[in-house]
């Protein structure tokens, strides 16, 4: 998790440790959310694969930037408009990737028998 936190801090330009507790809460909550989605498509997954850490990083950055605007769907200030993802749809852009983890080749797949 320290690697994720370091990357997030770099992107956000955070150079001290004052925001670390907030970042840790976000990363753990997002990791749990992602793991839950992964387990729906593949019940044998125990942890989030490290190659999916970037999803945790990207969503952590979005959540951090949204602090103070958590309940809003959009915000408009002097002609500048921001639309936010619904929290329950944060993983939607990554669902194709998540669903790929459901393909477990070791399990038999259902099919058809064709008679000729």
OpenMM code with the backbone's topology and positions (N, CA, C; nanometers):
from openmm import Vec3, app, unit

residues = "UNK UNK UNK UNK UNK UNK UNK UNK UNK UNK UNK UNK UNK UNK UNK UNK UNK UNK UNK UNK UNK UNK UNK UNK UNK UNK UNK UNK UNK UNK UNK UNK UNK UNK UNK UNK UNK UNK UNK UNK UNK UNK UNK UNK UNK UNK UNK UNK UNK UNK UNK UNK UNK UNK UNK UNK UNK UNK UNK UNK UNK UNK UNK UNK UNK UNK UNK UNK UNK UNK UNK UNK UNK UNK UNK UNK UNK UNK UNK UNK UNK UNK UNK UNK UNK UNK UNK UNK UNK UNK UNK UNK UNK UNK UNK UNK UNK UNK UNK UNK UNK UNK UNK UNK UNK UNK UNK UNK UNK UNK UNK UNK UNK UNK UNK UNK".split()
positions = [
    Vec3(0.0818, -0.1188, 0.0000),
    Vec3(0.0000, 0.0000, 0.0000),
    Vec3(0.0862, 0.1251, 0.0000),
    Vec3(0.2044, 0.1188, 0.0584),
    Vec3(0.2902, 0.2373, 0.0628),
    Vec3(0.3253, 0.2848, -0.0771),
    Vec3(0.3435, 0.1908, -0.1695),
    Vec3(0.3747, 0.2266, -0.3066),
    Vec3(0.2585, 0.3020, -0.3704),
    Vec3(0.1371, 0.2563, -0.3472),
    Vec3(0.0190, 0.3250, -0.4000),
    Vec3(0.0106, 0.4645, -0.3404),
    Vec3(0.0274, 0.4738, -0.2101),
    Vec3(0.0192, 0.6042, -0.1434),
    Vec3(0.1258, 0.6990, -0.1964),
    Vec3(0.2469, 0.6505, -0.2176),
    Vec3(0.3550, 0.7348, -0.2701),
    Vec3(0.3220, 0.7855, -0.4101),
    Vec3(0.2677, 0.6978, -0.4941),
    Vec3(0.2304, 0.7395, -0.6298),
    Vec3(0.1188, 0.8427, -0.6274),
    Vec3(0.0193, 0.8201, -0.5427),
    Vec3(-0.0920, 0.9145, -0.5314),
    Vec3(-0.0418, 1.0497, -0.4834),
    Vec3(0.0453, 1.0489, -0.3829),
    Vec3(0.0996, 1.1740, -0.3311),
    Vec3(0.1792, 1.2478, -0.4381),
    Vec3(0.2514, 1.1745, -0.5207),
    Vec3(0.3277, 1.2374, -0.6291),
    Vec3(0.2335, 1.3063, -0.7265),
    Vec3(0.1289, 1.2370, -0.7678),
    Vec3(0.0336, 1.2945, -0.8631),
    Vec3(-0.0361, 1.4168, -0.8043),
    Vec3(-0.0712, 1.4090, -0.6776),
    Vec3(-0.1424, 1.5193, -0.6131),
    Vec3(-0.0501, 1.6316, -0.5662),
    Vec3(0.0803, 1.6098, -0.5735),
    Vec3(0.1755, 1.7126, -0.5301),
    Vec3(0.1839, 1.7265, -0.3794),
    Vec3(0.1534, 1.6201, -0.3071),
    Vec3(0.1595, 1.6219, -0.1611),
    Vec3(0.3004, 1.5835, -0.1183),
    Vec3(0.3658, 1.6713, -0.0411),
    Vec3(0.5047, 1.6468, -0.0028),
    Vec3(0.5231, 1.6219, 0.1461),
    Vec3(0.4145, 1.6248, 0.2221),
    Vec3(0.4247, 1.5964, 0.3657),
    Vec3(0.3399, 1.4737, 0.3974),
    Vec3(0.3262, 1.4433, 0.5246),
    Vec3(0.2502, 1.3250, 0.5666),
    Vec3(0.1147, 1.3595, 0.6286),
    Vec3(0.0730, 1.4846, 0.6176),
    Vec3(-0.0499, 1.5280, 0.6834),
    Vec3(-0.1751, 1.4606, 0.6261),
    Vec3(-0.1732, 1.4270, 0.4987),
    Vec3(-0.2897, 1.3658, 0.4343),
    Vec3(-0.2845, 1.2132, 0.4342),
    Vec3(-0.1781, 1.1545, 0.4899),
    Vec3(-0.1620, 1.0084, 0.4866),
    Vec3(-0.2816, 0.9323, 0.5447),
    Vec3(-0.3362, 0.9722, 0.6593),
    Vec3(-0.4509, 0.8972, 0.7118),
    Vec3(-0.5701, 0.8957, 0.6155),
    Vec3(-0.5967, 1.0078, 0.5511),
    Vec3(-0.7073, 1.0156, 0.4547),
    Vec3(-0.6788, 0.9253, 0.3358),
    Vec3(-0.5570, 0.9304, 0.2836),
    Vec3(-0.5203, 0.8480, 0.1692),
    Vec3(-0.5274, 0.6994, 0.2032),
    Vec3(-0.4894, 0.6644, 0.3250),
    Vec3(-0.4960, 0.5239, 0.3674),
    Vec3(-0.6401, 0.4751, 0.3763),
    Vec3(-0.7304, 0.5594, 0.4279),
    Vec3(-0.8721, 0.5222, 0.4333),
    Vec3(-0.9249, 0.5017, 0.2920),
    Vec3(-0.8969, 0.5962, 0.2032),
    Vec3(-0.9436, 0.5840, 0.0647),
    Vec3(-0.8893, 0.4579, -0.0018),
    Vec3(-0.7587, 0.4338, 0.0093),
    Vec3(-0.7009, 0.3186, -0.0598),
    Vec3(-0.7561, 0.1875, -0.0052),
    Vec3(-0.7743, 0.1774, 0.1262),
    Vec3(-0.8287, 0.0540, 0.1832),
    Vec3(-0.9744, 0.0334, 0.1430),
    Vec3(-1.0535, 0.1402, 0.1436),
    Vec3(-1.1940, 0.1280, 0.1033),
    Vec3(-1.2047, 0.0879, -0.0439),
    Vec3(-1.1235, 0.1481, -0.1274),
    Vec3(-1.1271, 0.1170, -0.2700),
    Vec3(-1.0748, -0.0241, -0.2953),
    Vec3(-0.9715, -0.0639, -0.2226),
    Vec3(-0.9198, -0.2016, -0.2359),
    Vec3(-1.0301, -0.3019, -0.1997),
    Vec3(-1.1045, -0.2758, -0.0934),
    Vec3(-1.2141, -0.3646, -0.0530),
    Vec3(-1.3244, -0.3680, -0.1580),
    Vec3(-1.3588, -0.2525, -0.2118),
    Vec3(-1.4603, -0.2444, -0.3173),
    Vec3(-1.4174, -0.3240, -0.4401),
    Vec3(-1.2921, -0.3042, -0.4821),
    Vec3(-1.2389, -0.3744, -0.5985),
    Vec3(-1.2327, -0.5245, -0.5742),
    Vec3(-1.1890, -0.5648, -0.4562),
    Vec3(-1.1823, -0.7068, -0.4239),
    Vec3(-1.3219, -0.7697, -0.4262),
    Vec3(-1.4200, -0.6980, -0.3762),
    Vec3(-1.5575, -0.7473, -0.3810),
    Vec3(-1.6046, -0.7703, -0.5230),
    Vec3(-1.5747, -0.6764, -0.6124),
    Vec3(-1.6120, -0.6924, -0.7537),
    Vec3(-1.5371, -0.8091, -0.8161),
    Vec3(-1.4091, -0.8226, -0.7848),
    Vec3(-1.3305, -0.9329, -0.8393),
    Vec3(-1.3840, -1.0674, -0.7927),
    Vec3(-1.4279, -1.0751, -0.6685),
    Vec3(-1.4806, -1.2012, -0.6152),
    Vec3(-1.6136, -1.2391, -0.6778),
    Vec3(-1.6874, -1.1420, -0.7278),
    Vec3(-1.8123, -1.1729, -0.7974),
    Vec3(-1.7824, -1.2495, -0.9259),
    Vec3(-1.6755, -1.2093, -0.9961),
    Vec3(-1.6432, -1.2744, -1.1236),
    Vec3(-1.5515, -1.3948, -1.1060),
    Vec3(-1.4796, -1.4029, -0.9937),
    Vec3(-1.3908, -1.5162, -0.9697),
    Vec3(-1.3800, -1.5369, -0.8185),
    Vec3(-1.4530, -1.6325, -0.7685),
    Vec3(-1.4621, -1.6542, -0.6230),
    Vec3(-1.3317, -1.7012, -0.5603),
    Vec3(-1.2331, -1.7406, -0.6402),
    Vec3(-1.1076, -1.7902, -0.5846),
    Vec3(-1.0062, -1.6795, -0.5571),
    Vec3(-1.0345, -1.5577, -0.5980),
    Vec3(-0.9403, -1.4469, -0.5774),
    Vec3(-0.9375, -1.4089, -0.4296),
    Vec3(-0.8161, -1.4045, -0.3725),
    Vec3(-0.7992, -1.3727, -0.2301),
    Vec3(-0.7588, -1.2272, -0.2068),
    Vec3(-0.6808, -1.1711, -0.2992),
    Vec3(-0.6332, -1.0334, -0.2862),
    Vec3(-0.6403, -0.9650, -0.4226),
    Vec3(-0.6325, -0.8344, -0.4218),
    Vec3(-0.6302, -0.7596, -0.5470),
    Vec3(-0.4944, -0.7810, -0.6127),
    Vec3(-0.4925, -0.8280, -0.7362),
    Vec3(-0.3646, -0.8466, -0.8056),
    Vec3(-0.2901, -0.7131, -0.8195),
    Vec3(-0.1599, -0.7161, -0.8035),
    Vec3(-0.0809, -0.5923, -0.8060),
    Vec3(-0.0936, -0.5180, -0.9382),
    Vec3(-0.1218, -0.5894, -1.0473),
    Vec3(-0.1360, -0.5208, -1.1756),
    Vec3(-0.2625, -0.4355, -1.1823),
    Vec3(-0.3506, -0.4482, -1.0830),
    Vec3(-0.4702, -0.3641, -1.0767),
    Vec3(-0.4559, -0.2500, -0.9761),
    Vec3(-0.3382, -0.2349, -0.9188),
    Vec3(-0.3158, -0.1255, -0.8236),
    Vec3(-0.3430, 0.0111, -0.8852),
    Vec3(-0.3222, 0.0234, -1.0161),
    Vec3(-0.3454, 0.1528, -1.0804),
    Vec3(-0.4919, 0.1958, -1.0681),
    Vec3(-0.5840, 0.0996, -1.0623),
    Vec3(-0.7253, 0.1334, -1.0445),
    Vec3(-0.7447, 0.1980, -0.9069),
    Vec3(-0.6812, 0.1404, -0.8063),
    Vec3(-0.6889, 0.1966, -0.6707),
    Vec3(-0.6288, 0.3365, -0.6697),
    Vec3(-0.5160, 0.3540, -0.7366),
    Vec3(-0.4517, 0.4856, -0.7428),
    Vec3(-0.5430, 0.5891, -0.8080),
    Vec3(-0.5986, 0.5559, -0.9245),
    Vec3(-0.6810, 0.6523, -0.9976),
    Vec3(-0.8066, 0.6908, -0.9209),
    Vec3(-0.8720, 0.5943, -0.8592),
    Vec3(-0.9941, 0.6249, -0.7848),
    Vec3(-0.9612, 0.7000, -0.6558),
    Vec3(-0.8473, 0.6685, -0.5930),
    Vec3(-0.8050, 0.7428, -0.4738),
    Vec3(-0.7839, 0.8895, -0.5077),
    Vec3(-0.7204, 0.9164, -0.6198),
    Vec3(-0.6975, 1.0554, -0.6634),
    Vec3(-0.8311, 1.1252, -0.6863),
    Vec3(-0.9245, 1.0560, -0.7528),
    Vec3(-1.0566, 1.1161, -0.7757),
    Vec3(-1.1277, 1.1456, -0.6454),
    Vec3(-1.1238, 1.0493, -0.5511),
    Vec3(-1.1914, 1.0713, -0.4223),
    Vec3(-1.1263, 1.1838, -0.3440),
    Vec3(-0.9939, 1.1893, -0.3463),
    Vec3(-0.9241, 1.2948, -0.2735),
    Vec3(-0.9617, 1.4319, -0.3298),
    Vec3(-0.9647, 1.4430, -0.4624),
    Vec3(-0.9991, 1.5698, -0.5260),
    Vec3(-1.1447, 1.6087, -0.5029),
    Vec3(-1.2235, 1.5135, -0.4608),
    Vec3(-1.3656, 1.5388, -0.4393),
    Vec3(-1.3980, 1.5723, -0.2938),
    Vec3(-1.2984, 1.5737, -0.2073),
    Vec3(-1.3232, 1.6057, -0.0661),
    Vec3(-1.3942, 1.7407, -0.0569),
    Vec3(-1.5034, 1.7413, 0.0171),
    Vec3(-1.5839, 1.8627, 0.0320),
    Vec3(-1.6987, 1.8683, -0.0669),
    Vec3(-1.6969, 1.7800, -0.1679),
    Vec3(-1.8036, 1.7767, -0.2683),
    Vec3(-1.8632, 1.6368, -0.2792),
    Vec3(-1.8525, 1.5576, -0.1734),
    Vec3(-1.8886, 1.4165, -0.1782),
    Vec3(-2.0318, 1.3907, -0.2209),
    Vec3(-2.1245, 1.4736, -0.1805),
    Vec3(-2.2649, 1.4481, -0.2111),
    Vec3(-2.3108, 1.5002, -0.3458),
    Vec3(-2.2256, 1.5732, -0.4147),
    Vec3(-2.2664, 1.6351, -0.5405),
    Vec3(-2.2441, 1.5440, -0.6603),
    Vec3(-2.3327, 1.5579, -0.7581),
    Vec3(-2.3136, 1.4878, -0.8854),
    Vec3(-2.2420, 1.5780, -0.9845),
    Vec3(-2.2606, 1.7090, -0.9705),
    Vec3(-2.1910, 1.8040, -1.0555),
    Vec3(-2.1770, 1.9357, -0.9799),
    Vec3(-2.0826, 2.0143, -1.0276),
    Vec3(-2.0564, 2.1437, -0.9654),
    Vec3(-2.0277, 2.2432, -1.0771),
    Vec3(-2.0849, 2.3602, -1.0687),
    Vec3(-2.0635, 2.4618, -1.1705),
    Vec3(-2.0274, 2.5928, -1.1016),
    Vec3(-1.9107, 2.6468, -1.1370),
    Vec3(-1.8641, 2.7728, -1.0793),
    Vec3(-1.8153, 2.8617, -1.1927),
    Vec3(-1.8804, 2.9754, -1.2113),
    Vec3(-1.8417, 3.0733, -1.3123),
    Vec3(-1.8146, 3.0098, -1.4486),
    Vec3(-1.9067, 2.9288, -1.4937),
    Vec3(-1.8942, 2.8681, -1.6257),
    Vec3(-1.8091, 2.7426, -1.6318),
    Vec3(-1.7421, 2.7086, -1.5230),
    Vec3(-1.6608, 2.5863, -1.5166),
    Vec3(-1.7453, 2.4786, -1.4512),
    Vec3(-1.7690, 2.3683, -1.5253),
    Vec3(-1.8554, 2.2624, -1.4739),
    Vec3(-1.7763, 2.1341, -1.4568),
    Vec3(-1.7998, 2.0680, -1.3434),
    Vec3(-1.7368, 1.9397, -1.3137),
    Vec3(-1.8479, 1.8388, -1.2886),
    Vec3(-1.8419, 1.7248, -1.3590),
    Vec3(-1.9344, 1.6141, -1.3340),
    Vec3(-1.8578, 1.5052, -1.2614),
    Vec3(-1.9162, 1.4537, -1.1532),
    Vec3(-1.8520, 1.3503, -1.0728),
    Vec3(-1.9122, 1.2146, -1.1033),
    Vec3(-1.8304, 1.1102, -1.0914),
    Vec3(-1.8822, 0.9738, -1.0958),
    Vec3(-1.9645, 0.9515, -0.9710),
    Vec3(-2.0747, 0.8774, -0.9847),
    Vec3(-2.1446, 0.8317, -0.8654),
    Vec3(-2.0516, 0.7327, -0.7964),
    Vec3(-2.0496, 0.7349, -0.6654),
    Vec3(-1.9605, 0.6451, -0.5929),
    Vec3(-1.9887, 0.4988, -0.6243),
    Vec3(-2.1153, 0.4658, -0.6513),
    Vec3(-2.1469, 0.3265, -0.6824),
    Vec3(-2.1106, 0.2889, -0.8254),
    Vec3(-2.0653, 0.3852, -0.9047),
    Vec3(-2.0264, 0.3581, -1.0435),
    Vec3(-1.8779, 0.3848, -1.0681),
    Vec3(-1.8015, 0.4028, -0.9615),
    Vec3(-1.6599, 0.4348, -0.9764),
    Vec3(-1.5810, 0.3283, -1.0515),
    Vec3(-1.6218, 0.2040, -1.0390),
    Vec3(-1.5488, 0.0963, -1.1048),
    Vec3(-1.5980, 0.0700, -1.2470),
    Vec3(-1.7056, 0.1361, -1.2899),
    Vec3(-1.7613, 0.1115, -1.4232),
    Vec3(-1.6584, 0.1223, -1.5361),
    Vec3(-1.5702, 0.2233, -1.5357),
    Vec3(-1.4734, 0.2308, -1.6459),
    Vec3(-1.3764, 0.1127, -1.6509),
    Vec3(-1.3686, 0.0365, -1.5429),
    Vec3(-1.2724, -0.0728, -1.5331),
    Vec3(-1.3389, -0.2109, -1.5389),
    Vec3(-1.4698, -0.2161, -1.5614),
    Vec3(-1.5414, -0.3433, -1.5519),
    Vec3(-1.4958, -0.4465, -1.6543),
    Vec3(-1.4570, -0.4047, -1.7740),
    Vec3(-1.4055, -0.5023, -1.8710),
    Vec3(-1.2804, -0.5709, -1.8173),
    Vec3(-1.1941, -0.4925, -1.7540),
    Vec3(-1.0705, -0.5469, -1.6964),
    Vec3(-1.1049, -0.6391, -1.5797),
    Vec3(-1.1951, -0.5954, -1.4941),
    Vec3(-1.2350, -0.6756, -1.3781),
    Vec3(-1.2994, -0.8062, -1.4246),
    Vec3(-1.3845, -0.7977, -1.5236),
    Vec3(-1.4514, -0.9180, -1.5736),
    Vec3(-1.3537, -1.0170, -1.6356),
    Vec3(-1.2423, -0.9691, -1.6889),
    Vec3(-1.1404, -1.0596, -1.7433),
    Vec3(-1.0839, -1.1510, -1.6357),
    Vec3(-1.0870, -1.1075, -1.5117),
    Vec3(-1.0380, -1.1911, -1.4022),
    Vec3(-1.1366, -1.3015, -1.3667),
    Vec3(-1.2528, -1.3010, -1.4293),
    Vec3(-1.3496, -1.4071, -1.4082),
    Vec3(-1.3254, -1.5269, -1.4965),
    Vec3(-1.2408, -1.5109, -1.5962),
    Vec3(-1.2102, -1.6208, -1.6866),
    Vec3(-1.1094, -1.7123, -1.6213),
    Vec3(-1.1572, -1.8156, -1.5608),
    Vec3(-1.0716, -1.9136, -1.4947),
    Vec3(-1.0680, -2.0384, -1.5827),
    Vec3(-0.9585, -2.0597, -1.6544),
    Vec3(-0.9477, -2.1693, -1.7501),
    Vec3(-0.9437, -2.3066, -1.6837),
    Vec3(-0.9210, -2.3112, -1.5527),
    Vec3(-0.9135, -2.4405, -1.4862),
    Vec3(-1.0520, -2.5006, -1.4612),
    Vec3(-1.1552, -2.4177, -1.4696),
    Vec3(-1.2899, -2.4672, -1.4461),
    Vec3(-1.3522, -2.5096, -1.5787),
    Vec3(-1.4269, -2.6185, -1.5781),
    Vec3(-1.4953, -2.6583, -1.7014),
    Vec3(-1.6021, -2.5560, -1.7377),
    Vec3(-1.6158, -2.5327, -1.8641),
    Vec3(-1.7142, -2.4357, -1.9110),
    Vec3(-1.8328, -2.5102, -1.9706),
    Vec3(-1.9501, -2.4528, -1.9616),
    Vec3(-2.0680, -2.5130, -2.0203),
    Vec3(-2.0616, -2.4952, -2.1701),
    Vec3(-2.1102, -2.5909, -2.2407),
    Vec3(-2.1100, -2.5840, -2.3861),
    Vec3(-2.2231, -2.6664, -2.4439),
    Vec3(-2.2167, -2.6882, -2.5739),
    Vec3(-2.3189, -2.7667, -2.6433),
    Vec3(-2.2561, -2.8882, -2.7080),
    Vec3(-2.3348, -2.9867, -2.7236),
    Vec3(-2.2940, -3.1040, -2.7985),
    Vec3(-2.3671, -3.0980, -2.9321),
    Vec3(-2.2926, -3.0998, -3.0380),
    Vec3(-2.3526, -3.0959, -3.1704),
    Vec3(-2.3437, -3.2351, -3.2321),
    Vec3(-2.4528, -3.2837, -3.2830),
    Vec3(-2.4557, -3.4152, -3.3475),
    Vec3(-2.4609, -3.3962, -3.4980),
    Vec3(-2.3747, -3.4644, -3.5681),
    Vec3(-2.3735, -3.4561, -3.7150),
    Vec3(-2.4149, -3.5852, -3.7757),
] * unit.nanometer
topology = app.Topology()
chain = topology.addChain("A")
for resn in residues:
    res = topology.addResidue(resn, chain)
    for name in ("N", "CA", "C"):
        topology.addAtom(name, app.Element.getBySymbol(name[0]), res)
